[in-house]
């Protein structure tokens, strides 16, 4: 069937949503794996998180390279749709453990309670992977998963920027690429409110498409700062931008299950 070569990009994305979301998974896992290869400043955070749960005294550098190999392998399995229905349960377990490690790292670093925000950071990955799994299992309702995962991403970054059950050091490091340390600290604190509001709008469905559209503009800036920090960080956070773009263009992400009614 003939297709208009000037078809709206949003329509093209929606028609090829399964490939698009697999590309998102590829970008996230590939970027995360590159960070664990110690080729960017973000490696220190991975090292610190692993050290917080390294109860058996393993060689952290060697083990992180193993995790990098796993991440990069998973990235290509998603890209080429290789046995995903079988490996997704393993990936979900892996992501849960990564989130748990982040929470334990927060607890050891601050002496506070479990870092809910640190665990929330990993939920966008998990919901994206669940999206792929639901699609493979031919479930009827799964588009809301992308909006939900994106909501947790904004909530996690918002609360962390406010120093509430999360760490904001990485946020300040990003902002410091283009402003002084003091200005970056104030900027990150203020952005904590906006991120949290966007996340709450997304998770409740109230003006969620508008929230996603605004989130895209914000994430373009974050991705730019990430690439200034390091190539792996920029690649990794591009995944979140791609999720946000899809949520902004596809109204199915904003519908009640089974009803077709937008929320």
C-alpha positions as CSV (number, residue, x, y, z in Angstrom):
1,X,0.0,0.0,0.0
2,X,1.3,3.4,-0.9
3,X,2.2,5.6,2.0
4,X,2.6,9.4,1.9
5,X,6.4,10.1,2.2
6,X,5.4,13.2,4.2
7,X,3.5,11.3,6.7
8,X,3.6,12.8,10.2
9,X,6.6,11.5,12.2
10,X,4.3,10.7,15.1
11,X,2.2,8.4,12.9
12,X,5.3,6.6,11.7
13,X,6.4,6.1,15.3
14,X,3.0,4.7,16.4
15,X,2.8,2.4,13.4
16,X,6.2,1.0,14.3
17,X,5.9,1.2,18.1
18,X,7.2,-2.3,18.8
19,X,10.5,-1.5,17.0
20,X,10.6,2.0,18.5
21,X,10.3,0.7,22.0
22,X,12.9,-2.0,21.4
23,X,15.3,0.8,20.2
24,X,14.6,2.6,23.5
25,X,15.6,-0.6,25.4
26,X,18.7,-0.9,23.2
27,X,19.7,2.7,23.9
28,X,19.2,2.4,27.7
29,X,21.0,-0.9,28.1
30,X,23.8,0.0,25.7
31,X,24.5,3.4,27.3
32,X,24.4,1.8,30.8
33,X,26.8,-0.9,29.7
34,X,29.3,1.7,28.3
35,X,29.3,3.5,31.6
36,X,30.2,0.3,33.4
37,X,33.2,-0.1,31.1
38,X,34.9,2.9,32.8
39,X,35.0,5.2,29.9
40,X,33.0,8.1,31.5
41,X,32.7,9.9,34.8
42,X,29.5,8.0,35.6
43,X,31.6,4.9,36.2
44,X,32.4,6.1,39.8
45,X,28.7,5.9,40.7
46,X,28.4,2.4,39.4
47,X,31.5,1.4,41.3
48,X,30.1,3.0,44.5
49,X,26.7,1.3,44.2
50,X,28.3,-2.1,43.6
51,X,30.7,-1.6,46.5
52,X,27.7,-0.9,48.8
53,X,26.4,-4.4,48.1
54,X,29.7,-6.2,47.6
55,X,29.3,-8.5,50.6
56,X,31.6,-11.1,49.3
57,X,34.6,-8.9,48.5
58,X,34.5,-9.5,44.8
59,X,36.8,-7.5,42.4
60,X,34.5,-4.6,41.7
61,X,36.2,-3.5,38.4
62,X,36.0,-7.1,37.0
63,X,32.4,-7.6,38.1
64,X,31.3,-4.3,36.6
65,X,32.8,-5.3,33.3
66,X,30.8,-8.5,33.5
67,X,27.7,-6.4,34.1
68,X,28.7,-4.2,31.2
69,X,28.9,-7.2,28.9
70,X,25.5,-8.3,30.1
71,X,23.9,-4.9,29.5
72,X,25.4,-4.6,26.0
73,X,24.3,-8.2,25.1
74,X,20.8,-7.5,26.3
75,X,20.8,-4.3,24.3
76,X,21.3,-6.2,21.0
77,X,18.9,-8.9,22.0
78,X,16.2,-6.2,22.3
79,X,17.2,-4.5,19.1
80,X,17.0,-7.7,17.0
81,X,14.1,-9.2,19.0
82,X,16.0,-12.4,20.0
83,X,14.1,-14.8,22.4
84,X,12.8,-11.8,24.4
85,X,9.8,-13.6,25.7
86,X,12.2,-16.0,27.5
87,X,14.9,-13.6,28.7
88,X,12.6,-10.7,29.9
89,X,11.9,-12.4,33.3
90,X,15.7,-12.6,33.9
91,X,16.1,-8.9,32.9
92,X,13.3,-7.8,35.2
93,X,15.0,-9.7,38.1
94,X,18.3,-8.0,37.2
95,X,16.7,-4.5,37.1
96,X,15.0,-5.1,40.4
97,X,18.4,-6.0,42.0
98,X,20.0,-2.9,40.4
99,X,17.2,-0.8,42.0
100,X,17.7,-2.5,45.3
101,X,21.4,-1.9,45.2
102,X,20.8,1.8,44.6
103,X,18.6,2.0,47.6
104,X,21.1,0.2,49.8
105,X,23.8,2.6,48.6
106,X,21.6,5.5,49.6
107,X,21.1,4.1,53.0
108,X,24.8,3.5,53.6
109,X,25.8,6.9,52.3
110,X,23.2,8.9,54.2
111,X,22.3,6.7,57.1
112,X,18.7,7.4,56.2
113,X,15.8,5.1,55.3
114,X,15.6,3.1,52.1
115,X,16.1,5.4,49.1
116,X,12.7,5.1,47.4
117,X,13.7,7.6,44.8
118,X,16.8,5.6,44.0
119,X,14.7,2.6,43.3
120,X,12.2,4.6,41.3
121,X,15.0,5.6,38.9
122,X,15.0,2.0,37.6
123,X,11.3,1.7,37.1
124,X,11.2,3.3,33.7
125,X,13.5,0.5,32.5
126,X,11.3,-2.1,34.1
127,X,8.1,-0.7,32.6
128,X,9.7,-0.4,29.1
129,X,10.7,-4.1,29.3
130,X,7.2,-5.0,30.5
131,X,5.8,-3.1,27.5
132,X,7.8,-5.4,25.2
133,X,6.8,-8.5,27.1
134,X,3.0,-7.6,27.0
135,X,3.3,-6.9,23.3
136,X,4.9,-10.3,22.7
137,X,2.2,-12.0,24.7
138,X,-0.4,-10.1,22.6
139,X,-2.0,-8.4,25.6
140,X,-4.6,-5.8,24.7
141,X,-3.6,-3.1,27.1
142,X,0.0,-2.1,27.6
143,X,0.6,1.4,26.3
144,X,-0.1,2.9,29.8
145,X,3.1,1.1,30.9
146,X,5.3,3.7,29.1
147,X,3.5,6.6,30.7
148,X,3.7,5.0,34.2
149,X,7.5,4.3,33.8
150,X,8.1,7.8,32.6
151,X,6.1,9.2,35.6
152,X,8.4,7.4,38.0
153,X,11.4,8.7,36.2
154,X,10.3,12.3,36.8
155,X,9.1,11.7,40.3
156,X,12.5,10.0,41.2
157,X,14.5,12.8,39.8
158,X,12.3,15.4,41.3
159,X,12.4,14.0,44.8
160,X,16.1,13.4,44.6
161,X,16.7,17.0,43.5
162,X,14.8,18.0,46.6
163,X,17.0,15.6,48.6
164,X,14.0,13.6,49.6
165,X,14.8,9.8,49.7
166,X,17.3,10.2,47.0
167,X,20.7,11.6,46.0
168,X,21.2,14.7,43.9
169,X,24.9,14.8,43.5
170,X,24.7,13.6,39.9
171,X,22.1,16.3,39.1
172,X,24.3,19.0,40.4
173,X,27.3,17.6,38.4
174,X,25.2,17.8,35.2
175,X,24.1,21.4,35.9
176,X,27.7,22.4,36.7
177,X,28.6,21.8,33.1
178,X,27.2,25.2,32.3
179,X,27.0,27.1,35.6
180,X,28.8,27.6,38.9
181,X,28.4,25.1,41.6
182,X,26.3,27.4,43.8
183,X,24.0,28.2,40.9
184,X,23.8,24.6,39.9
185,X,22.7,23.6,43.5
186,X,19.9,26.2,43.4
187,X,18.9,25.3,39.9
188,X,18.6,21.6,40.8
189,X,16.6,22.3,43.9
190,X,14.1,24.4,41.9
191,X,13.9,21.8,39.1
192,X,13.0,19.2,41.8
193,X,9.5,20.9,42.1
194,X,8.9,21.0,38.3
195,X,10.1,17.4,37.8
196,X,7.8,16.1,40.6
197,X,4.8,18.0,39.2
198,X,5.4,16.5,35.8
199,X,5.7,13.1,37.3
200,X,2.5,13.4,39.3
201,X,0.6,14.7,36.2
202,X,1.8,11.7,34.2
203,X,1.0,9.1,36.8
204,X,-2.5,10.5,37.4
205,X,-3.3,11.1,33.8
206,X,-4.2,14.8,34.5
207,X,-3.0,16.8,31.4
208,X,-0.6,14.0,30.9
209,X,0.0,14.6,27.2
210,X,0.8,18.2,27.9
211,X,3.1,17.1,30.7
212,X,4.9,14.7,28.4
213,X,5.3,17.4,25.8
214,X,6.9,19.8,28.4
215,X,9.0,16.9,29.6
216,X,10.4,16.4,26.1
217,X,11.7,19.9,26.1
218,X,13.2,19.5,29.5
219,X,14.8,16.1,28.6
220,X,16.4,17.6,25.4
221,X,18.3,19.9,27.8
222,X,19.2,17.1,30.1
223,X,20.5,14.9,27.2
224,X,22.6,17.9,26.0
225,X,24.1,18.3,29.5
226,X,24.7,14.5,29.6
227,X,26.6,14.4,26.4
228,X,28.8,17.2,27.8
229,X,29.5,14.9,30.7
230,X,30.2,11.8,28.7
231,X,29.1,9.9,25.6
232,X,27.7,6.9,27.5
233,X,25.6,9.2,29.8
234,X,24.2,11.0,26.8
235,X,23.3,7.7,25.1
236,X,21.7,6.3,28.2
237,X,19.5,9.4,28.9
238,X,18.5,9.6,25.3
239,X,16.4,6.5,26.1
240,X,14.3,8.5,28.5
241,X,13.8,11.3,25.9
242,X,12.6,8.7,23.4
243,X,10.1,7.3,25.9
244,X,8.8,10.8,26.7
245,X,8.4,11.6,23.0
246,X,6.4,8.5,22.4
247,X,4.1,9.2,25.4
248,X,3.6,12.7,24.0
249,X,2.5,11.5,20.6
250,X,0.5,8.4,21.2
251,X,-2.9,9.0,22.9
252,X,-3.1,5.3,23.8
253,X,-0.7,5.9,26.6
254,X,-3.3,8.1,28.2
255,X,-6.4,5.9,28.1
256,X,-8.1,3.8,30.7
257,X,-7.6,0.1,30.2
258,X,-10.2,-1.5,27.9
259,X,-12.3,1.7,27.7
260,X,-10.5,3.7,25.0
261,X,-11.3,6.8,27.0
262,X,-8.6,9.3,27.5
263,X,-7.7,10.3,31.1
